[in-house]
Amino acid sequence: AVDGEKRGNGKMQTGHNDDALIAYLKEAERRRGRWRVVFLLMMVVSAGLMVAEHRGVNVVELASRAWDRVATGEVLQDVSRIRLASTVPRMLLTGQVFARAPRLLSDLNAEDMRKAHILHDMFDVPLAFAHALAQQRMLERVYDQLHALRNAQSDEERETRPRMLVVQVSHSLNARLWAMGSALCYARNTNRVPIILWERDAHFYPLFFEVFEDMGDVAVIEVRDHERNPVWPRQPAGTGNLEWATLAWVQLDFVRNGHPKYERAALDPLRHLGKHMYIRTDKGLKSDYSPELRVRETLSGLKPHDIARQQVRQLSNTIIFARGDDDQVARTLVETFKVPTPFVRHMSHTARMELLDSLSAVQESFDKEAARHPSSRRKLARALFAHVQYGLGNRMRALGSAMAFAEATRRVLVVIWEPDFHVDGLFGDFFVNGMIVLDKFSIRWPFMPPKGSAQGSASREQYSHMEAYNLMRKENKALKSASAFHLKDQFGKHLYIKTAYVIKSNYTGSDSVKQSRLSPVSKHMQRLTPSLPVQKLVGRHRANHLERMVGVHIRSLSIEKDIAKVDPTKEYTSESSATTNFWRKATSLPVFERKMSSLVSAPSFYVAADSNQITLQLEQAFPGRIFYTPRTCDDRGSACLVYALADIICLSATRYILGSHWSSFTEAAVRLGGNGVLRAGVDFGKVAASKGTAANHLKKVIAV
């Protein structure tokens, strides 16, 4: 019996192998048939060209006219007509006319049909979804946005076409708004075209446009029955009719499959750079590119209809609809939280709302603690206004120390990031963190007359609940030493500090670069999330194994040649300029060349320098071992400083850094990565002390 069973299994196995072999041979024959057709077409085209040339036809001119038709879109119109004409016979032959006719044979005009096929062919939009967009009058909106992004792309970015983020939201109104706000924020920070699918279900039955007004540029599609008639096309199992455009999409259904444990990693934009994204969710997206504060800011643009305004307030905690009550918001900040009136007056409406929301949340937590401990002193919610100055490295270290101080003292951080000749770019050009940021601040130092002055008593009264410090000696002539300043937490008072340096305090640790690995300042700097353009530049070097390279940062330009439009005599003190120039001479190219030549264990170097000429000379000295980020600009504009931030991040990812002393750029790279650093002029290529300003600081500098 056992032998018979084995023989039977052997026959079944042999039959299975025969079937597989036959299927393989049939498939091979089909492939050969396709190639025969290809070769036959090539022969026909070749024969046609020979006949045309023999009869005197200008083949080049004919090809040029054909190319012009392709460029002007006339061919696409012809293709659209052919497809439309061939749709009915093809569906009749395959038996799909009753299943798909309602979607493909809708009442689309010729223009919508043309745009639908252009979206399908150029931007990989499934035809069924394009038809759904057209049916709900959103096709033109999406079409225009995709082409606007396409036209705004640089030559390098044109290698990848603009992509979309389609997010289908469901469940309660509160969950939908969080999901929609986070999706819009994510799309803006990753440069995608957002489309919202508003799913109608038992948790919240009204449609979007029954509750809210049109959002303008954002396309909102209503899904009345997701299970029976989904707007997003599903591929029928076993039919073999795969819509090839869906291959360019990443599809994530968090409602059906649950939210992944590592959702931030799943939504990493670098993982889906060349892909569209479709996400179905019943919660807000958890991503560094959709921080909560920016989500609230995004949702503040929603306008509910008057009839639904009260119900929206009751069902949702995501939005405070106070756009018409700006005076009330300002009054609350001044009277309840004692924010100086000039500060509130110079804030935008959005910044006021964000500050009021944050201060209210902190005060609520303080009140709960006071209720548990009635005998304790009542705490008051206060803010830290950090006005960061000078270049990108200076601003990053000042911001990191302000973040550490604000978190340790439970203050609301307000960042004042003004574009100027040092950094001609906004905070959002470089980072996507959810912070309260002011990009304009016209209140000039000093804010109020000095104490004891007979004039300005009203002005001093406005600032009675604030302590202000200015560590920039060009403005504060009374400042003796910025390095000796120590910031203390003032109970019940707001703090304002204007600085380009690490804020020294009991909460920020040491400002020494050598001891920065475990510094609170460094940890908070590492929480800064770079914008997507910066991430793309860094991503190009990740595959080159930055962790095996040695980073090199050369800062050698004198302060007079460093920044265009900046007069060193007005911007810096004479002592500061002399010290900076002293160390710039100590960090010249020959010093680094000698050190790099002595490193036997360094196979390659990542180089960031303040001159393209230096990079070229290093390429000649170390052929095949120099890596860098090429650029076509050399100024302090936001487009060029994106490359500078990418350099800082790449340097921070190397084994260790050969850096330039007296450079905040080197310091920022060390603090971001936590790796070791050897500084030119101090750790190698040491300079001898000489008379003058630099010599007076030399011992202190080397100690740091």
C-alpha positions as CSV (number, residue, x, y, z in Angstrom):
1,A,0.0,0.0,0.0
2,V,2.8,2.4,0.9
3,D,4.6,1.6,-2.4
4,G,1.4,2.2,-4.3
5,E,1.0,5.5,-2.5
6,K,4.6,6.5,-3.4
7,R,4.0,5.5,-7.0
8,G,0.8,7.5,-7.1
9,N,2.6,10.6,-5.7
10,G,5.4,10.1,-8.2
11,K,2.8,10.1,-11.0
12,M,1.2,13.2,-9.7
13,Q,4.5,15.0,-9.3
14,T,5.5,14.0,-12.9
15,G,2.2,15.3,-14.2
16,H,2.7,18.5,-12.4
17,N,6.2,18.9,-13.9
18,D,4.8,18.2,-17.4
19,D,2.1,20.8,-17.0
20,A,4.7,23.4,-15.8
21,L,7.0,22.5,-18.8
22,I,4.1,22.8,-21.2
23,A,3.2,26.2,-19.7
24,Y,6.8,27.4,-19.9
25,L,7.0,26.3,-23.6
26,K,3.8,28.1,-24.4
27,E,5.0,31.3,-22.7
28,A,8.3,31.0,-24.6
29,E,6.5,30.7,-27.9
30,R,4.4,33.7,-27.1
31,R,7.5,35.7,-26.3
32,R,9.1,34.6,-29.6
33,G,5.9,35.7,-31.4
34,R,6.1,39.1,-29.9
35,W,9.7,39.5,-31.0
36,R,8.7,38.4,-34.5
37,V,6.2,41.2,-34.6
38,V,8.8,43.7,-33.4
39,F,11.3,42.6,-36.1
40,L,8.6,42.6,-38.8
41,L,7.7,46.2,-37.8
42,M,11.3,47.2,-38.0
43,M,11.6,45.7,-41.4
44,V,8.4,47.5,-42.6
45,V,9.6,50.8,-41.3
46,S,13.0,50.4,-42.9
47,A,11.5,49.5,-46.2
48,G,9.1,52.5,-45.9
49,L,12.0,54.8,-45.3
50,M,13.9,53.4,-48.3
51,V,10.9,53.8,-50.6
52,A,10.2,57.4,-49.3
53,E,13.8,58.4,-49.8
54,H,13.8,56.8,-53.3
55,R,10.7,58.9,-54.2
56,G,12.4,62.1,-52.9
57,V,10.5,62.5,-49.6
58,N,12.5,64.5,-47.0
59,V,12.5,62.0,-44.1
60,V,14.2,64.4,-41.7
61,E,11.5,67.1,-42.3
62,L,8.8,64.5,-41.9
63,A,10.3,63.3,-38.6
64,S,10.5,67.0,-37.4
65,R,6.9,67.6,-38.1
66,A,5.9,64.4,-36.3
67,W,8.0,65.5,-33.3
68,D,6.3,68.9,-33.3
69,R,2.9,67.1,-33.1
70,V,4.2,65.2,-30.1
71,A,5.5,68.3,-28.4
72,T,2.3,70.3,-28.9
73,G,0.1,67.4,-27.6
74,E,-1.8,66.8,-30.9
75,V,-0.7,63.2,-30.9
76,L,-2.1,62.7,-27.4
77,Q,-5.4,64.0,-28.6
78,D,-5.3,61.5,-31.5
79,V,-4.4,58.7,-29.1
80,S,-7.3,59.8,-26.8
81,R,-9.8,59.5,-29.7
82,I,-8.4,56.1,-30.7
83,R,-8.6,54.9,-27.1
84,L,-12.2,56.2,-26.7
85,A,-13.2,54.6,-30.0
86,S,-11.6,51.3,-29.1
87,T,-13.0,51.1,-25.6
88,V,-16.5,49.8,-26.4
89,P,-15.4,46.9,-28.8
90,R,-12.6,45.8,-26.4
91,M,-15.0,45.8,-23.4
92,L,-17.6,43.9,-25.4
93,L,-15.1,41.2,-26.5
94,T,-13.9,40.8,-22.9
95,G,-17.3,40.8,-21.3
96,Q,-16.5,43.9,-19.1
97,V,-18.9,46.3,-20.6
98,F,-21.4,46.1,-17.8
99,A,-18.7,46.1,-15.1
100,R,-16.7,49.1,-16.3
101,A,-19.0,51.1,-18.6
102,P,-20.4,53.4,-15.9
103,R,-16.8,54.6,-15.1
104,L,-15.2,54.8,-18.5
105,L,-18.3,55.9,-20.5
106,S,-19.2,58.8,-18.2
107,D,-20.3,62.2,-19.5
108,L,-16.7,63.5,-19.9
109,N,-16.2,66.1,-22.6
110,A,-13.2,65.9,-25.0
111,E,-11.1,68.3,-22.9
112,D,-11.5,66.3,-19.7
113,M,-10.8,63.1,-21.6
114,R,-7.6,64.6,-23.0
115,K,-6.5,65.7,-19.5
116,A,-7.3,62.4,-18.0
117,H,-5.1,60.6,-20.5
118,I,-2.3,63.1,-20.1
119,L,-2.4,62.5,-16.3
120,H,-2.3,58.8,-17.0
121,D,0.6,58.9,-19.5
122,M,2.8,61.6,-18.0
123,F,2.0,61.3,-14.2
124,D,1.0,57.7,-13.8
125,V,-2.6,58.5,-12.6
126,P,-4.9,55.5,-13.0
127,L,-7.6,56.2,-15.6
128,A,-10.4,55.1,-13.3
129,F,-9.2,57.6,-10.6
130,A,-8.8,60.4,-13.2
131,H,-12.4,59.8,-14.3
132,A,-13.5,60.0,-10.7
133,L,-11.7,63.3,-10.4
134,A,-13.4,64.6,-13.5
135,Q,-16.9,63.5,-12.3
136,Q,-16.5,65.5,-9.1
137,R,-15.0,68.5,-11.0
138,M,-11.5,68.2,-9.5
139,L,-9.6,67.0,-12.5
140,E,-8.6,70.5,-13.7
141,R,-7.4,71.4,-10.2
142,V,-5.1,68.4,-9.9
143,Y,-4.0,68.8,-13.6
144,D,-3.0,72.4,-13.0
145,Q,-1.1,71.7,-9.8
146,L,0.9,68.9,-11.2
147,H,1.9,71.0,-14.2
148,A,2.8,73.9,-11.9
149,L,5.1,71.7,-9.9
150,R,6.5,70.3,-13.1
151,N,7.3,73.8,-14.5
152,A,8.9,74.9,-11.2
153,Q,11.3,72.0,-11.1
154,S,15.0,72.7,-11.7
155,D,16.9,70.8,-14.4
156,E,18.2,68.3,-11.8
157,E,14.7,67.7,-10.4
158,R,13.1,67.1,-13.8
159,E,14.6,63.6,-13.7
160,T,11.6,62.7,-11.4
161,R,8.1,63.9,-12.1
162,P,5.9,65.5,-9.5
163,R,4.1,63.1,-7.3
164,M,0.8,63.1,-5.4
165,L,-0.4,62.2,-1.9
166,V,-3.9,60.7,-1.9
167,V,-5.2,60.3,1.6
168,Q,-8.6,58.7,2.3
169,V,-9.9,59.8,5.8
170,S,-12.6,58.0,7.8
171,H,-14.0,57.6,11.3
172,S,-15.0,60.5,13.5
173,L,-14.8,64.2,12.6
174,N,-11.9,64.7,14.9
175,A,-10.0,61.8,13.5
176,R,-10.7,63.0,9.9
177,L,-9.4,66.5,10.6
178,W,-6.2,65.3,12.2
179,A,-5.7,62.9,9.3
180,M,-6.4,65.6,6.7
181,G,-4.3,68.2,8.4
182,S,-1.3,65.9,8.8
183,A,-1.7,64.9,5.2
184,L,-1.7,68.5,3.9
185,C,1.3,69.3,6.0
186,Y,3.2,66.2,4.9
187,A,2.4,67.0,1.2
188,R,3.5,70.6,1.6
189,N,6.8,69.6,3.2
190,T,7.5,66.8,0.7
191,N,6.4,68.9,-2.3
192,R,3.5,66.7,-3.3
193,V,0.1,67.5,-4.7
194,P,-2.5,66.6,-2.0
195,I,-5.8,65.0,-2.7
196,I,-8.3,64.2,0.2
197,L,-10.8,61.4,-0.2
198,W,-13.6,62.0,2.4
199,E,-15.1,58.7,3.2
200,R,-18.7,58.5,4.3
201,D,-19.3,56.0,7.1
202,A,-21.4,55.3,10.2
203,H,-19.0,57.4,12.4
204,F,-19.6,60.6,10.5
205,Y,-22.2,60.6,7.8
206,P,-22.2,64.2,6.4
207,L,-20.1,64.9,3.3
208,F,-17.2,67.3,3.4
209,F,-18.9,70.1,1.4
210,E,-22.0,69.9,3.7
211,V,-19.8,71.0,6.6
212,F,-16.9,73.0,5.2
213,E,-16.4,75.5,2.4
214,D,-14.2,74.7,-0.6
215,M,-10.5,74.7,0.3
216,G,-9.4,76.3,-2.9
217,D,-6.3,74.6,-4.2
218,V,-6.9,71.3,-2.4
219,A,-8.9,68.7,-4.2
220,V,-11.5,66.9,-2.0
221,I,-13.3,63.8,-3.4
222,E,-16.3,62.4,-1.6
223,V,-16.5,58.6,-1.2
224,R,-20.1,57.7,-0.6
225,D,-19.6,53.9,-0.3
226,H,-16.1,52.6,0.0
227,E,-16.9,48.9,0.0
228,R,-19.2,48.8,-3.0
229,N,-18.0,51.8,-5.1
230,P,-14.5,52.8,-4.0
231,V,-13.1,55.9,-5.7
232,W,-9.6,54.5,-5.6
233,P,-9.4,51.7,-8.2
234,R,-9.0,48.1,-6.9
235,Q,-7.5,45.4,-9.0
236,P,-9.9,42.5,-9.4
237,A,-8.3,39.3,-8.2
238,G,-7.5,36.8,-10.9
239,T,-8.6,39.0,-13.8
240,G,-5.0,39.6,-15.0
241,N,-6.0,43.2,-16.0
242,L,-3.3,45.1,-14.1
243,E,-3.5,48.9,-14.5
244,W,0.2,49.6,-15.1
245,A,-0.1,53.2,-13.7
246,T,-0.7,51.7,-10.2
247,L,2.8,50.3,-10.3
248,A,4.0,53.9,-9.6
249,W,2.0,54.0,-6.4
250,V,2.7,53.0,-2.8
251,Q,-0.6,51.9,-1.3
252,L,-1.1,51.8,2.5
253,D,-4.4,50.9,4.2
254,F,-4.0,51.7,7.9
255,V,-7.8,51.2,8.5
256,R,-7.9,47.6,7.2
257,N,-4.4,46.5,8.2
258,G,-3.7,48.7,11.2
259,H,-1.1,51.4,11.8
260,P,2.4,50.0,11.6
261,K,4.6,50.0,14.7
262,Y,7.2,52.0,12.9
263,E,4.9,54.4,11.1
264,R,7.5,57.2,10.9
265,A,9.9,54.9,9.1
266,A,7.1,53.7,6.8
267,L,6.3,57.4,5.9
268,D,9.9,58.4,5.4
269,P,9.7,60.5,2.2
270,L,13.2,59.3,1.0
271,R,11.7,55.8,0.7
272,H,9.1,56.9,-1.8
273,L,10.8,59.7,-3.7
274,G,9.7,58.5,-7.2
275,K,6.3,57.1,-6.1
276,H,2.8,58.4,-5.6
277,M,1.3,57.6,-2.3
278,Y,-2.2,56.4,-1.4
279,I,-3.0,56.1,2.3
280,R,-6.3,55.2,3.9
281,T,-6.3,56.2,7.6
282,D,-8.5,57.0,10.6
283,K,-5.8,58.9,12.5
284,G,-3.3,61.6,11.9
285,L,-0.1,60.6,10.1
286,K,2.9,60.2,12.4
287,S,5.8,61.7,10.6
288,D,8.5,64.3,11.2
289,Y,7.2,66.1,8.2
290,S,3.8,66.7,9.8
291,P,4.4,68.1,13.3
292,E,1.4,68.9,15.4
293,L,1.9,72.7,15.5
294,R,2.0,72.8,11.7
295,V,-1.0,70.6,11.5
296,R,-3.0,73.0,13.6
297,E,-1.8,75.9,11.5
298,T,-2.9,74.1,8.4
299,L,-6.3,73.3,9.7
300,S,-6.9,76.9,10.8
301,G,-7.6,77.6,7.1
302,L,-10.7,75.4,7.2
303,K,-14.0,77.4,7.2
304,P,-17.1,75.6,8.4
305,H,-20.5,76.7,7.1
306,D,-22.4,78.9,9.6
307,I,-25.0,76.2,10.2
308,A,-22.3,73.7,11.2
309,R,-19.9,75.9,13.1
310,Q,-21.1,75.1,16.6
311,Q,-21.3,71.3,15.8
312,V,-17.7,71.4,14.5
313,R,-16.5,73.0,17.7
314,Q,-18.2,70.4,19.8
315,L,-16.9,67.4,17.8
316,S,-13.4,68.5,17.2
317,N,-10.5,69.8,19.3
318,T,-8.2,70.4,16.4
319,I,-9.2,73.9,15.4
320,I,-9.9,77.2,17.2
321,F,-12.2,79.1,14.8
322,A,-11.1,82.6,16.1
323,R,-10.0,84.2,12.8
324,G,-12.5,87.0,13.4
325,D,-11.5,87.4,17.1
326,D,-7.9,88.5,16.6
327,D,-8.3,91.3,19.1
328,Q,-9.5,88.9,21.7
329,V,-6.5,86.7,21.2
330,A,-4.1,89.6,21.5
331,R,-5.9,90.8,24.6
332,T,-5.6,87.4,26.2
333,L,-1.9,87.2,25.5
334,V,-1.3,90.7,27.0
335,E,-3.7,90.6,30.0
336,T,-3.6,86.9,31.0
337,F,-0.1,85.8,30.0
338,K,1.6,89.3,30.3
339,V,3.3,89.1,26.9
340,P,4.6,92.6,26.1
341,T,2.2,94.5,23.9
342,P,4.8,95.4,21.2
343,F,5.7,91.8,20.8
344,V,2.1,90.8,20.3
345,R,1.6,93.7,17.9
346,H,4.4,92.5,15.7
347,M,3.2,88.9,15.5
348,S,1.1,87.5,12.7
349,H,-2.4,86.1,13.5
350,T,-1.1,82.6,13.1
351,A,1.8,83.2,15.5
352,R,-0.6,84.7,18.1
353,M,-2.9,81.7,17.9
354,E,0.0,79.3,18.2
355,L,1.5,81.1,21.2
356,L,-1.9,81.4,23.0
357,D,-2.6,77.7,22.4
358,S,0.9,76.7,23.7
359,L,0.8,78.9,26.7
360,S,-2.7,77.7,27.6
361,A,-1.6,74.1,27.4
362,V,1.4,74.7,29.7
363,Q,-0.8,76.7,32.2
364,E,-3.3,73.9,32.3
365,S,-0.6,71.4,33.2
366,F,0.7,73.8,35.9
367,D,-2.8,74.2,37.4
368,K,-3.3,70.4,37.5
369,E,0.0,70.1,39.4
370,A,-1.1,72.9,41.8
371,A,-4.4,71.1,42.5
372,R,-2.4,68.0,43.6
373,H,-0.1,70.1,45.7
374,P,-2.1,73.1,47.1
375,S,0.8,74.3,49.3
376,S,3.2,74.8,46.4
377,R,3.8,78.1,44.7
378,R,1.6,78.6,41.7
379,K,3.5,78.5,38.4
380,L,2.8,80.8,35.5
381,A,3.2,79.8,31.8
382,R,5.9,81.9,30.2
383,A,7.8,82.0,26.9
384,L,11.5,82.2,25.8
385,F,12.0,84.4,22.7
386,A,15.2,83.3,21.1
387,H,16.5,85.7,18.4
388,V,19.2,83.8,16.5
389,Q,21.8,85.7,14.6
390,Y,24.7,85.4,12.0
391,G,25.3,82.3,9.8
392,L,23.6,79.0,9.6
393,G,26.0,77.3,12.0
394,N,25.7,80.1,14.5
395,R,21.9,80.0,14.3
396,M,21.8,76.2,14.7
397,R,23.9,76.2,17.9
398,A,22.0,79.1,19.4
399,L,18.7,77.4,18.6
400,G,19.8,74.1,20.0
401,S,20.7,75.8,23.3
402,A,17.4,77.7,23.4
403,M,15.5,74.4,22.8
404,A,17.3,72.8,25.7
405,F,16.7,75.8,28.0
406,A,13.0,76.0,27.1
407,E,12.4,72.3,27.6
408,A,14.2,72.2,31.0
409,T,12.3,75.3,32.3
410,R,9.0,74.3,30.7
411,R,8.8,77.5,28.6
412,V,7.2,78.0,25.3
413,L,9.9,78.6,22.7
414,V,9.4,81.3,20.1
415,V,12.1,81.5,17.5
416,I,12.9,84.8,15.8
417,W,14.6,83.9,12.5
418,E,15.1,87.0,10.4
419,P,16.5,86.7,6.8
420,D,19.5,88.9,6.4
421,F,22.8,89.1,4.5
422,H,24.2,86.2,6.6
423,V,21.3,83.8,6.0
424,D,18.9,85.1,3.3
425,G,16.3,82.3,3.9
426,L,13.4,81.4,6.2
427,F,13.4,78.8,8.9
428,G,11.1,76.6,6.8
429,D,13.6,76.6,3.9
430,F,15.9,74.4,6.0
431,F,13.8,72.7,8.7
432,V,10.3,71.3,9.0
433,N,10.0,71.2,12.8
434,G,6.8,72.5,14.4
435,M,8.0,75.6,16.1
436,I,6.5,79.1,16.6
437,V,8.7,81.1,14.3
438,L,8.7,84.9,13.6
439,D,10.4,85.9,10.4
440,K,10.0,89.6,11.0
441,F,10.9,91.5,14.1
442,S,11.0,95.3,13.8
443,I,11.5,96.1,17.5
444,R,15.0,97.5,17.8
445,W,17.3,97.4,20.7
446,P,17.0,98.8,23.4
447,F,13.3,98.0,23.9
448,M,12.9,100.6,26.6
449,P,14.7,103.5,28.2
450,P,17.3,102.7,30.9
451,K,16.2,102.5,34.5
452,G,16.1,105.8,36.3
453,S,15.2,107.7,33.1
454,A,12.4,110.3,33.5
455,Q,11.0,109.4,30.1
456,G,9.4,106.2,28.9
457,S,7.7,105.0,32.1
458,A,4.8,103.6,30.0
459,S,7.3,101.7,27.8
460,R,9.0,100.2,30.8
461,E,5.6,99.1,32.2
462,Q,4.9,97.1,29.0
463,Y,8.1,95.1,29.6
464,S,7.6,94.7,33.4
465,H,7.1,91.0,32.9
466,M,10.0,90.4,30.6
467,E,13.8,90.2,31.0
468,A,15.7,91.0,27.8
469,Y,19.3,90.3,26.9
470,N,21.3,91.2,23.8
471,L,24.6,89.4,23.4
472,M,25.4,91.1,20.1
473,R,28.1,93.7,20.8
474,K,27.4,95.6,17.7
475,E,24.1,96.6,19.2
476,N,24.7,96.3,22.9
477,K,27.8,98.4,23.6
478,A,27.4,97.9,27.3
479,L,28.0,94.2,27.0
480,K,31.4,93.3,28.4
481,S,31.7,89.6,27.3
482,A,29.2,87.4,25.6
483,S,31.1,84.3,26.6
484,A,30.8,85.2,30.3
485,F,27.0,85.6,30.2
486,H,25.0,83.0,32.1
487,L,21.2,82.9,31.6
488,K,19.1,82.3,34.7
489,D,15.5,81.3,34.8
490,Q,13.3,84.2,36.0
491,F,10.2,83.1,37.8
492,G,7.0,84.6,36.3
493,K,8.8,86.5,33.6
494,H,9.2,86.0,29.9
495,L,12.8,85.9,28.5
496,Y,14.2,87.4,25.4
497,I,17.7,86.7,24.2
498,K,19.5,87.8,21.0
499,T,22.5,85.7,20.3
500,A,24.6,83.8,17.8
501,Y,26.3,81.6,20.4
502,V,25.5,78.8,22.7
503,I,23.3,80.1,25.6
504,K,25.2,79.2,28.8
505,S,23.0,78.2,31.7
506,N,22.5,75.4,34.2
507,Y,20.4,73.6,31.7
508,T,22.5,73.6,28.5
509,G,25.7,71.9,29.7
510,S,29.2,72.8,28.6
511,D,29.6,74.9,25.4
512,S,32.9,73.1,24.6
513,V,33.1,71.4,21.2
514,K,35.3,68.7,22.6
515,Q,32.7,67.8,25.3
516,S,29.7,68.2,23.1
517,R,28.9,64.5,22.5
518,L,26.5,64.3,25.5
519,S,25.6,67.9,25.6
520,P,21.8,68.8,25.9
521,V,22.5,71.4,23.2
522,S,23.7,68.7,20.8
523,K,20.8,66.4,21.5
524,H,18.3,69.2,20.7
525,M,20.2,70.1,17.5
526,Q,19.8,66.5,16.4
527,R,16.1,66.9,16.7
528,L,16.0,69.4,13.9
529,T,14.4,67.7,10.8
530,P,16.0,69.0,7.6
531,S,13.7,69.9,4.7
532,L,13.3,67.4,1.8
533,P,15.7,69.2,-0.6
534,V,18.4,68.9,2.0
535,Q,17.6,65.2,2.6
536,K,17.8,64.5,-1.1
537,L,21.3,66.0,-1.3
538,V,22.4,64.0,1.7
539,G,20.8,60.8,0.4
540,R,23.1,60.9,-2.7
541,H,26.1,60.4,-0.5
542,R,24.7,57.8,1.9
543,A,25.4,55.1,-0.7
544,N,29.1,56.1,-0.7
545,H,29.4,55.1,2.9
546,L,30.0,58.4,4.7
547,E,30.6,56.5,7.9
548,R,33.9,55.2,6.4
549,M,35.1,58.6,5.2
550,V,36.9,61.3,7.1
551,G,35.2,64.7,7.0
552,V,37.1,67.8,6.0
553,H,35.9,71.3,6.6
554,I,38.2,74.2,5.4
555,R,37.3,77.7,6.4
556,S,40.1,80.0,5.1
557,L,38.5,83.1,3.5
558,S,39.3,86.3,5.4
559,I,36.4,88.1,7.0
560,E,36.6,90.9,4.4
561,K,36.1,88.4,1.5
562,D,33.6,86.2,3.3
563,I,30.1,87.6,2.9
564,A,29.0,89.9,0.1
565,K,27.1,93.0,1.2
566,V,28.4,92.8,4.8
567,D,30.8,95.5,6.0
568,P,33.0,93.9,8.7
569,T,33.7,97.2,10.3
570,K,30.0,97.7,11.0
571,E,29.0,94.1,11.6
572,Y,31.8,93.0,14.0
573,T,34.0,94.6,16.5
574,S,37.7,95.2,15.5
575,E,38.8,92.7,18.1
576,S,36.4,90.0,16.8
577,S,37.5,90.6,13.2
578,A,41.2,90.3,14.1
579,T,40.6,87.0,16.0
580,T,38.6,85.5,13.2
581,N,41.2,86.4,10.6
582,F,44.0,85.0,12.8
583,W,42.3,81.6,12.8
584,R,41.3,81.7,9.1
585,K,45.0,82.0,8.3
586,A,45.7,79.0,10.6
587,T,43.2,76.8,8.7
588,S,44.5,77.2,5.2
589,L,44.7,74.5,2.5
590,P,48.4,73.4,3.0
591,V,47.7,72.7,6.7
592,F,44.9,70.3,5.7
593,E,46.8,68.7,2.8
594,R,49.7,67.7,5.1
595,K,47.3,66.2,7.7
596,M,45.3,64.3,5.1
597,S,48.5,62.9,3.5
598,S,49.5,61.5,6.9
599,L,46.3,59.6,7.4
600,V,47.0,56.0,6.2
601,S,43.6,54.6,7.4
602,A,41.5,57.2,5.5
603,P,40.4,55.7,2.1
604,S,38.4,58.8,1.1
605,F,37.3,62.2,2.3
606,Y,34.1,64.2,2.3
607,V,35.1,67.9,1.8
608,A,33.2,71.1,2.5
609,A,35.1,74.3,1.8
610,D,34.3,78.0,1.5
611,S,36.0,78.0,-2.0
612,N,35.4,75.8,-5.1
613,Q,39.1,76.3,-5.9
614,I,40.1,74.5,-2.8
615,T,38.0,71.5,-3.7
616,L,39.5,71.3,-7.2
617,Q,43.0,71.4,-5.7
618,L,42.2,68.6,-3.3
619,E,40.8,66.5,-6.2
620,Q,44.2,66.8,-7.9
621,A,46.1,66.0,-4.8
622,F,44.0,63.0,-3.9
623,P,42.5,61.6,-7.1
624,G,39.5,59.4,-6.7
625,R,39.3,60.0,-3.0
626,I,37.5,63.3,-2.7
627,F,33.7,63.5,-2.4
628,Y,31.7,66.7,-2.1
629,T,28.3,68.2,-3.1
630,P,28.7,70.2,-6.3
631,R,26.8,73.5,-6.6
632,T,26.4,76.3,-9.0
633,C,26.0,79.1,-6.4
634,D,28.2,80.6,-3.8
635,D,26.2,83.1,-1.8
636,R,24.0,83.3,1.3
637,G,20.7,82.8,-0.4
638,S,18.3,80.0,0.7
639,A,18.9,78.0,-2.5
640,C,22.7,77.9,-1.9
641,L,22.5,77.5,1.9
642,V,20.5,74.3,1.4
643,Y,23.8,72.8,0.0
644,A,25.6,74.2,3.1
645,L,23.2,72.4,5.5
646,A,23.7,69.2,3.4
647,D,27.4,69.6,3.9
648,I,27.0,69.9,7.7
649,I,24.9,66.8,7.8
650,C,27.3,64.8,5.6
651,L,30.2,65.9,7.7
652,S,28.4,64.8,10.9
653,A,28.0,61.3,9.4
654,T,31.7,60.7,8.8
655,R,34.1,58.8,11.1
656,Y,35.6,62.0,12.5
657,I,36.2,65.5,11.2
658,L,39.2,67.5,10.4
659,G,37.7,70.9,11.1
660,S,38.5,74.5,11.2
661,H,38.9,76.1,14.6
662,W,36.8,79.2,15.4
663,S,34.1,78.0,12.9
664,S,30.5,77.5,13.9
665,F,30.1,75.4,10.8
666,T,32.6,72.8,12.1
667,E,30.9,73.0,15.6
668,A,27.5,72.3,14.1
669,A,28.7,69.2,12.3
670,V,30.3,67.9,15.4
671,R,27.2,68.5,17.5
672,L,24.9,66.9,14.9
673,G,27.0,63.7,14.7
674,G,28.7,63.4,18.0
675,N,31.8,62.1,16.4
676,G,35.4,63.2,17.2
677,V,37.0,66.3,15.7
678,L,40.6,67.5,15.2
679,R,40.8,71.2,14.7
680,A,43.4,72.9,12.4
681,G,45.5,75.3,14.4
682,V,44.8,73.6,17.7
683,D,45.1,69.8,17.3
684,F,47.2,69.8,14.1
685,G,49.1,72.5,12.3
686,K,49.4,74.4,15.6
687,V,50.2,78.1,15.4
688,A,52.6,79.9,17.7
689,A,51.2,82.7,19.9
690,S,52.0,86.2,18.7
691,K,51.5,89.6,20.0
692,G,48.1,91.3,19.4
693,T,44.5,90.5,19.9
694,A,44.6,86.8,18.8
695,A,47.5,86.1,21.2
696,N,45.4,87.4,24.1
697,H,42.7,84.8,23.4
698,L,44.9,81.9,22.3
699,K,45.3,80.2,25.7
700,K,41.5,80.4,26.4
701,V,40.7,79.2,22.9
702,I,42.9,76.2,23.1
703,A,41.6,75.3,26.5
704,V,38.0,75.2,25.0
